[in-house]
Amino acid sequence: MFKFFSKKVIQQVEQQNIFFTVDTQNLVLLYSFIEKKSGIQLDKNKSIIEQKIISFCKENNINSFTLLLETIKTNEVFFKKFVTLITINETYFFREKEQIQDAFSIHIKQNRSHFDILSLPSSSGEEIYSIIITVLEMKIDNFQVMGVDIDQEVIQKAKEGLYNKRAIHRVDKNILEKYFTLQNNHYQIKESVKKHAMFTQCNLFEDAISHIGNFDIIFSRNMFIYFNDEKKILAYKQLQKLKKYNDTKIYLGHADISSSLDNYIRSQK
């Protein structure tokens, strides 16, 4: 999967009197470990990722990829901090509103007393609150949405529910007035929305995921784009374990599907 170099490529990078050893072979080992532990596949050909990692190391007084690898292997808190760097958490409200509406149009006909919904990854909460607002607008009140993410920092942001203008640029004015409070050029989610949300930190590929519950509807959008085909199938299998019923549907983002995953999904029906 990864190409190992025949010899080390080492250079010194200086910034603010901090020297960093760029060791290409250990960068490859770092990428491999990240993929194995989190499922996230980093593009080794994108120099911007390497530069982000180097900047992160300097900010944390780490002078080589070797030391970074040793640190994230032995320090779970630091590993989660590193995941914040390499995952894209920028999102906005109502990114795939039609999919949410379609999902509930199907499940509302089942007339269940309560709906448990999963959204993974939750990122900073825009998608979870988009689900809640959409469902409330459909005059449904008997539901709870759980947001799950590997990144504790974005979970905290989601719990706060405070967003800038970019995040709400697709939100209609009447929805803003109904479900948000304007605070110093930011928009605060109202408690009438928050009461339907809960958040937890968890890695989809760890055993702890099986303890978060089972769900009537599962959304997992724009996460599979980080995985290779093998990891996509494994991730989908993990989500299948969280289904409450045989007819529980799993909704992925349009960019998440690959031919291998599509073949796997169709073979399970």
C-alpha positions in Angstrom: 0.0 0.0 0.0 2.7 2.4 0.9 6.0 2.7 -0.9 9.0 2.5 1.4 12.1 4.5 0.3 15.4 2.6 0.0 17.2 5.2 2.1 16.2 8.0 4.4 15.6 11.4 3.0 16.6 13.9 5.8 16.5 17.6 5.7 16.5 20.3 8.4 13.6 22.7 8.6 14.0 25.8 10.7 11.2 28.0 12.1 11.4 30.2 15.1 14.7 28.5 16.1 13.1 25.0 16.1 14.7 22.4 14.0 12.7 19.5 12.6 14.1 16.4 11.0 12.1 15.4 7.9 12.6 11.6 7.7 10.5 10.3 4.8 10.6 6.7 5.8 9.2 7.4 9.2 6.6 9.7 7.7 5.4 6.6 5.7 5.3 4.6 9.0 3.3 7.4 10.6 0.7 7.3 7.8 0.5 3.6 8.1 -0.1 3.7 11.8 -2.8 6.4 11.4 -4.6 4.3 8.8 -4.5 1.2 10.9 -5.7 2.9 14.1 -8.3 5.3 12.8 -9.0 4.1 9.3 -8.1 7.5 7.9 -6.0 7.2 4.7 -3.7 10.2 4.2 -2.5 11.1 0.7 1.3 10.8 1.0 1.7 12.7 -2.3 0.1 15.9 -0.9 2.9 18.1 0.5 0.3 20.3 2.3 -0.5 17.4 4.7 3.2 16.9 5.5 3.6 20.7 6.1 0.5 20.7 8.4 2.1 17.8 10.4 5.4 19.5 10.6 3.8 22.7 11.9 1.8 20.7 14.5 5.0 19.0 15.7 6.8 22.3 16.1 3.9 23.7 18.1 4.2 20.7 20.4 8.0 20.7 20.7 8.4 17.5 18.6 11.4 17.5 16.3 10.8 14.5 14.1 8.2 12.1 12.6 9.9 9.4 14.7 9.1 11.2 17.9 5.6 12.0 16.8 4.9 8.4 16.0 6.2 7.3 19.4 4.1 9.9 21.1 0.8 9.1 19.4 1.3 5.4 20.0 1.7 5.9 23.8 -0.5 8.9 24.5 -4.1 8.5 23.6 -5.0 12.1 24.4 -2.2 13.3 22.1 -3.4 11.0 19.4 -6.9 12.5 19.5 -5.3 16.0 19.4 -3.4 14.9 16.3 -6.6 13.6 14.7 -8.1 17.1 15.0 -5.3 18.2 12.7 -5.8 15.6 10.0 -9.5 15.5 9.7 -11.6 18.2 8.0 -14.2 19.5 10.4 -15.5 22.5 8.4 -19.1 22.0 7.4 -22.4 23.9 7.2 -26.1 23.6 7.9 -28.4 21.7 5.5 -25.7 20.3 3.3 -27.9 17.3 2.2 -31.3 18.4 3.5 -33.2 16.3 0.9 -31.6 13.1 2.1 -32.8 13.8 5.7 -36.3 14.5 4.5 -36.3 11.3 2.4 -35.1 9.2 5.3 -37.9 10.5 7.6 -40.6 10.2 4.9 -39.9 6.5 4.9 -39.6 6.0 8.7 -42.5 8.2 9.8 -44.8 5.7 8.2 -43.7 3.1 10.7 -45.4 5.1 13.5 -42.9 4.2 16.2 -43.2 5.7 19.6 -39.6 7.0 19.5 -36.8 7.4 16.9 -33.1 7.0 17.8 -30.9 8.6 15.1 -27.1 8.3 14.7 -25.0 10.8 12.9 -21.3 9.8 12.6 -19.1 11.7 12.3 -20.8 14.6 14.1 -18.0 17.1 13.4 -18.9 20.4 15.1 -22.6 19.7 15.1 -24.0 21.4 12.0 -25.3 18.1 10.6 -26.8 16.9 13.9 -28.7 20.2 14.3 -29.7 20.2 10.7 -31.3 16.8 11.2 -33.1 17.9 14.3 -34.4 21.1 12.7 -35.6 19.3 9.6 -37.4 16.7 11.7 -39.0 19.3 13.9 -40.2 21.1 10.8 -41.9 17.8 9.8 -43.9 18.1 13.1 -42.1 15.1 14.7 -41.0 15.5 18.3 -40.4 11.9 19.5 -36.8 11.5 18.6 -33.2 11.8 19.8 -30.0 12.3 17.7 -26.7 11.0 18.8 -23.6 12.6 17.3 -20.4 10.6 17.4 -16.9 11.8 16.5 -13.3 10.7 17.1 -12.4 14.3 17.8 -13.2 15.5 21.4 -12.6 19.2 20.5 -15.2 19.3 17.7 -17.7 17.5 20.0 -17.2 20.3 22.6 -17.9 22.8 19.8 -21.1 20.9 18.9 -22.3 20.9 22.5 -21.8 24.7 22.6 -23.8 25.1 19.4 -22.4 28.5 18.4 -21.8 29.2 14.7 -20.5 31.9 12.4 -22.2 33.3 9.3 -20.5 30.8 6.9 -22.0 27.9 8.7 -25.5 29.2 8.4 -25.3 30.6 4.9 -27.9 28.1 3.6 -30.3 28.6 6.4 -33.6 30.4 5.6 -34.3 33.5 7.5 -37.4 32.1 9.2 -35.5 29.0 10.3 -32.8 31.3 11.8 -35.3 33.3 13.7 -37.1 30.1 14.9 -34.2 28.0 16.0 -31.2 30.3 16.6 -30.4 33.3 18.7 -28.1 36.0 17.4 -25.1 36.7 19.7 -22.3 39.1 18.7 -22.4 38.2 15.0 -22.7 34.5 15.8 -25.7 32.2 15.9 -26.6 30.2 19.0 -28.7 27.0 18.7 -31.7 27.3 21.0 -32.4 24.8 23.8 -35.5 23.6 22.0 -33.1 22.1 19.4 -30.3 21.1 21.8 -32.6 19.0 23.9 -32.9 16.4 21.1 -29.1 16.1 20.8 -26.4 14.2 22.6 -22.8 13.7 21.7 -20.1 11.2 22.5 -16.4 10.6 21.5 -15.7 7.3 20.0 -13.7 5.6 17.2 -15.8 3.6 14.8 -13.1 0.9 14.5 -12.9 0.4 18.3 -15.0 -2.1 20.4 -16.5 0.8 22.4 -18.6 1.7 19.4 -20.9 -1.3 20.1 -21.9 0.3 23.5 -23.4 3.5 22.1 -26.7 1.9 21.3 -28.8 0.9 18.4 -30.6 3.2 16.0 -33.6 3.5 13.7 -31.8 5.7 11.2 -28.0 6.0 10.6 -26.3 8.9 8.8 -22.6 8.6 8.0 -21.7 11.2 5.4 -18.4 12.5 4.2 -16.4 10.1 6.4 -15.8 7.2 4.0 -14.0 9.5 1.6 -11.0 9.2 4.0 -10.9 5.4 3.7 -9.6 2.9 1.2 -12.0 0.3 -0.1 -11.1 -2.3 2.5 -11.7 0.2 5.3 -14.9 1.4 3.7 -16.3 -2.1 3.9 -15.1 -2.6 7.5 -16.7 0.8 8.5 -20.0 -0.2 6.9 -19.9 -3.5 8.7 -19.4 -1.6 12.0 -22.4 0.6 11.2 -24.5 -2.4 10.5 -24.0 -3.6 14.0 -25.6 -0.4 15.3 -28.9 -1.0 13.4 -31.9 -1.3 15.7 -34.0 -3.2 13.2 -33.4 -5.2 10.0 -35.1 -2.3 8.1 -32.8 0.3 9.6 -31.3 2.2 6.8 -27.7 3.6 6.6 -27.3 6.8 4.6 -23.9 7.7 3.2 -22.7 10.9 1.5 -22.7 10.9 -2.3 -18.9 11.0 -2.4 -18.5 8.1 0.0 -19.4 5.3 -2.3 -16.8 3.3 -4.2 -17.5 0.4 -6.6 -16.2 -2.1 -4.0 -18.5 -0.7 -1.3 -21.4 -0.5 -3.6 -20.9 -4.2 -4.5 -20.7 -5.1 -0.9 -23.9 -3.1 0.0 -25.9 -4.7 -2.8 -24.6 -8.2 -1.9 -26.0 -7.7 1.7 -29.6 -7.0 0.5 
